[in-house]
């Protein structure tokens, strides 16, 4: 017994946690599975764990008897690390690496929330393909959602490797419900990834359409390299505009539209695309009546939409809203970039001015 009592003061000594000397006036003994008896103070245990506080509040069989708390089922050193945390509120990396799983179980059983949070984050960094299934089961039993999601992501990222582990085969034979839950998560993750990719593609299309609307307005208002409004001449010597790639393609489409002879329904696909772009422009054009828009057929499509408002296609209205939303987002993004650039310029000027002042003094 004296040898067991000597172990604990050595392991909780000064250095890492700021303790020195041996524990004195201990009124509690913690018994481990290996027979180790750890002396401790009831006040420290009660403050650190509400479960231990309830255990200590239970009446003793004899008034002069010492409280004994059994903590079984985990290694002795894991119990030592647990008690050490109750005294110091710290957990070393070595203890986390060796006894992280046991400390998570103890923190859950004895309701030590701060230690549970530390163990959850520490184990999340130690999850590998080999141990992810075991850690997942532990996270599920110990109600550790952060660790649970982390394990799910690891399995999702390398499911083929996880399937080859012994833990996965054991899971298939003994816990079919968890296996089903995992497979459902993987299916939902795959579907979610497909939706994200599809949404990104759609958003890119809306941004391109918004950019095309700006180019259309620019071409028929200011003119560009090969196409200009009726009252101006194209200026090929003029430098490229800010969206030259889109603008150039649109100019080629306009030139084709002006010369194509297949403008009947079911005719040229390029002309159909141009009609759709002109209609889309008229749907989002906010040019006032007093200052008519110079884009061809804009007023025509506006009057036509007023006449056919009730029978307007819902998909078309949705497309118009999406393009307008993309236009607003694009303008805000550009404004933010300009503000950041201006702020950087001001910061450089301020530093230059301060340096001049310093040099003057």
N, C-alpha and C positions, 0 to 999 in steps of 0.2 A: 504493500500500500504506500509506503514511503517513497518507493521508486516511482510509482505512478504519479504521485503528487509532485515529484520533482520534475517530471517531464513538462508539465504545463507552464510553470514559471519560465522555463528555458525557452519555450516556443512563443511566449508572449512578452519576451524581454525587450529591452530598449533597442533602439536602432531604427527599425522600420516604423514603429507605431508610437514611440515616445514613452514606453513603459520601462521601469527599472526595478530590480529587486524581485522578491517572491511575493505571491499573493498571500495576504494575511487576513485574518478574521473572515475566512470563507465560511458561509453558512449553508451552502448547497453543494452537492456532489452530482455531477453528470456522469452517468454510466454508459459506456459504448458497447458495441457488439463484441469487441475484442477484450472486454474486461477492464479497460482503462477507466479510471475514476478521475474526473477533472474537477478541481475545486473552483468555485465561483461564488459571486455575491448575488443574492436574490434581488436586490434593488436594481442591479445592472441588467439582469435577465428580464425583469418585469418591465423596465423602461424600454428595452429593445424589442420585446415581443409580447403582444397582448395574449397570445396563447399560453406562453410560459407564465405570464402574470396570473391567469386563471388557475393554472396548475399549482402555482405557489400559494394562491389564496385558499386552497382546499385545506380543511382542518387536518392536523397531524394526529397520528394515533397516540403518540406520546409527546408531551410538551418539551421534553429535553432531547427529543430525537432530531436528527439532522434531515433536511429535505433531500430526497434523492430523485433525480429526473432521468429516466432511461431514454436515450436517443439511439435506437437500434436500426440495423438494416443498411448502414452506410459505414465506410471506413473510419477508423479512429481519427486519422489525420484530417478527414473532412469535417468531423465534429469539432476538432480543435480549431480549424479555420473558421468555422461558424461562430464559435464562442469568441474567438479573437476579433471577429467583425463586430460582435455585440459590444465589445469593450472599446474598440478603436474606430468603428464606422469606416474601415478601410479593408480592401481586399487586394492582395498582391497579384501580379500577373502570373506568378508561379502557382499560387493557389487556384486561380481561375483555370489555368491550363490543365492542372492535375485533377481538381475536384469541382470544376464548374458545374457539371451535371448534378452532382450530389448537393452542392450548395443551392442550386435552383430548387431542388426538391425540398430541402430544409427550409429555405426562405418561404416557399409556398405553404408548407405544413404549419410553420410557426408564425406565418403572417408578418414577415419582415419585408415590407414593401421596398425599402431602399436597396436592400441586398438583392431582391428579386429583379429590380430594374438593372442593377449592375450585371447580374448573371445573364439576363436576357441579352443585353448588348454585347457582353463578353463572348457568350456562346455563339451569337450571330456571326462574329468575326472568325470563329473557329470551325464553322460548318464546312464540311467537305462532301464530296460525292459518296464516300464510304460511310460516313456517320450521319448523313442527312435524314435518313428514314428514322433512325433511333431518336435523334434530336427532335424530329417532327412529332413523334409519338409523345415524347416528354413534354414538349410545348403544349400539346393538346391536353394532356392530363393536368399540367400545372397552370393552365389558363394564362399562357404567355402569347398574346396575339402578334406582337412584333416579331418574335422568334418564329412563330408559326408561318407568317407571311414570308419571312426570309427563307425558310426551308422550302416553301412552295416555289419560290422563284428559282432556287438552286435546282430543284427537281425539274422545273419547266425548261430551264436553260440547257440541261444535259440529261434528258430523260433516258436516252439509250444506255448511257453509262450507269445510271441508277438501277436500271432493270437487271444489270449483270451482277449486282451486289447480293450478298447473302441476306442482308437485312430486308431487301425487297422480296425475295423468295419466301422468307419467313412471314412477312406481312401478307402475302397472297394466301398463305395457308392458314393464318390464324386471325387475321383482321380484315375480312372482305369489305366491311363498311368503310374503313379508312381507305382501302384501295379504290373503292367506288368514288369516294369523295375526291381523291387525288385525280382520278381520270376525268371527273366532271370539271375540276379546276383547270386541268390541262386543255380540255375542249373549249371551255369558256375563254381561257387565255389566248388560244389560237384564233377564236372568233373575234375577240376584242382586238387582236393585232391586225386582223384583216380589215376590221371596221376603221381602225386608225389609219391604215394605209389608204383605204378608199376615201376617207374624209380628207386626207392630205392631198390626194390627187384632185378631188373635187375643188378644194380650196385653191389649188394651183390653177385650175381651169378658170375659176371665178376671178382670180387676180389677173390672169392673162386677158380675159374679156374686159375687165375694168381698164387695163392698160390699152387695149384696142380701142375702147371708147375715147380715151384721152387722145390717142393718136388720130382717130377719126376727126375729132374736134380740131386738133392742131392742123391737120392737112387742109381742111376746108375753111379754116379761119386765117391761118398764117401762111400755109403752103409749105411744101418740103422739096426734096431734091427733084423728083420727077412728076409730082402732081401738085396742083395749086388751085385755089378757087377761080371762078370765071373772070374776076376782075384783076387777077395777078398772073404773072408769068412764073413757071417753075424756075428755081434757081439752083442749078446743079453744083455751082461753086460754093453754095452755102454748106457750112459744116454739118455733121450729123447731129440729129436731135438726141435728147436724153434716152429715148426708147427707140433707137434707130433700128434695132433688129425687128421689133414688131412693126414699126412704121414702114420699113422697107417691104415686108410681106404684104401689108395692107395696101401699099401703093401699087404693087403688082396685081393685087386682086381688083382694085379700082380700075386699073387700066384694062384688065380683061373684061370687067363688067361693062365698061363703056364701049367695047368693040364686039362683044359676043352677040351672036344672032339667035341663040337658043334661050330666050328669056321666058318661054312658055312653061307652064307647070309640067314637071317631069323632065325638064331639059337639063341644062348644065348644072352640075353640083356646085361649082365655084360661084355661079350667079346666085344660087339658092343661099349659099353661105353669106354672100354680100347683102341679099335682101334681109336675112335674119339679123345681121349686124346693124343695118340701118333701122330696122324695127326696134332692136334693143336700145339703140341710141335714143330714139324718140320716146321710149318708155322711161328713160332716166333723165332726159334733157330737162333742165330747169330754166331755160332761156325765157325771159319775159316776153309778153306779146309785143311790146313796143320795140323790142330789139330782136327781130326774127333770127332764128338759127340759120346758119349758112350750110349746114349739112343737108344734102339733097334728100327730099321726101320726108323730112322730119315733121313738117306741119301736116302733110298728107296722112302719115301714120297716126299722128295725134288725133286728128278728126275721125279717122277710122276707128280708133280705140274708143272714143267717146260714143260712137254709134253702136259699137259692139261690146259695150262694157258688161252687160249681163251675161253674154255668152263667152266671155274671155276665158281662155284655158288656164286652169289652176296651176299647171306645171310652169307655164310661161310667167305667171305672176311670181311664183316661187323663184324662178331664175332671175327675174328683175330684182327681187329683194336681196338675193345672195350677191349679185354683182354690185348693188349699191352698198351692201355691207362690206364687201371686199374693198370697194373704193374708199369708204370711210376709214377702214383699218389701214389701208395703204397710205392715205393722206396723213393720218396720225403718226404712223411709223416714220414717214419722211420728215414731218415736223419735229419729231423727237430727235432724229439724227441731226437735223439742222441745229436744234438747241444744244445738243451735246457738242457739236463742232464749234458753235459760237462760244460755249462755256470754256472749251479747251483753249480757244484763241485768247479769251479774256484772261485765263489763268497764266498763259504764256506771257501776255502783255504785262500782267501784274508782277510776275517774277522778274521780267526784264526791267520794269520800272523800279522795283525794290533794289535790284542789283545796281542800277544807276545811282539811286539814292545812297547806297552803301559806299559806292566808289567816290561819290562827291564828298562824303564825310571822311 
